[in-house]
C-alpha cells in the first residue's frame, strides 16, 4: 500500500501512529516560475504547513493545512489525541492540535513567543518540555533556551518557566539528535551537551529550571581529539556518567560532585 502527502518532514517525531491512524506533519514549499526571456527558472516561494491523518489502509481521512503560512516546522511531538507543532519565522507559534476526531483535526491554541523549540517531550501530567533557541527582535539566535509549557488546558497553552544559556552556547547536537539529550521526568532531570560543556539541569516545579552542574571539557581532552557532538550522559542508580570521547566522568547525583575522571585510550 502506497500513499502520498505533500511536503517534507524534519525527523521521526513528525510521524506517529495511534489507534490504527497514522499522523504526519509536513512543511510544504510552494515554488514559483521565473522567466527571463526564453530562460525559465524555479525559485522557492512561500511555505505552509500541514498535518495529515491516514487510516490503516493509508487512505487519507483527515487533514489540517495552510498552517502558519510563510513559516516552517521546527519540531513536532504527538501525545495521544494531541499533536504539538512548533513553526518559526521570527516568533515561535506552539500549536496544540486536537486529533480526537481523526477526520477533523483542529487547532486548539497557538502560543507565540520569541525563538523556537527544536526538541519537545511530555514532562509529566500537564507539562511539555522544549529545548531550542532564543532569538532577538531581528530573529538572530542569542542563546540556547529551555522552556516548560503548561499544557493542562489545551485551549490555553502557556510558557511557565524558561532558562537561557549565555551567548557562548548557541548550539547543541540535541537540536537534531534526540540521543544526545537525557530526560528523566521522575527525577526532573534534563542534560545535554553544548560546545565544550555538558549541562545538567533539574526542573523543580515552582522553583523552575535549576542548573545543577556544568562539566567543561579540559584543554587536555580537547587536545586529545575531542570534537563537538561526542558527549553522552547516562546514570546507574545514584551515579551519573558522562562520556566525552576521551574521558569518562562519574558524578554523585546527590550533589553532582565529580567522583572520578577516567581517561580513555
Secondary structure by P-SEA (a helix, b strand, c coil): ccccccccccccccccccccbbbbbbbbbbbbbbbccccccccccbbbbbbbbbcccccccccccccccccccccccccccbbbbbbbccbbbbbbbbcccccbbbbcbbbbbcccccbbbbccccbbbbbbbbbcccccccbbbbbbbbccccccccccccccccccccccccccccccbbbbccccbbbbccccbbbbbbbcccccccccbbbbbcaaaaaaccccccbbbbbcccbbbbbcccbbbbbccccccccbbbbcc
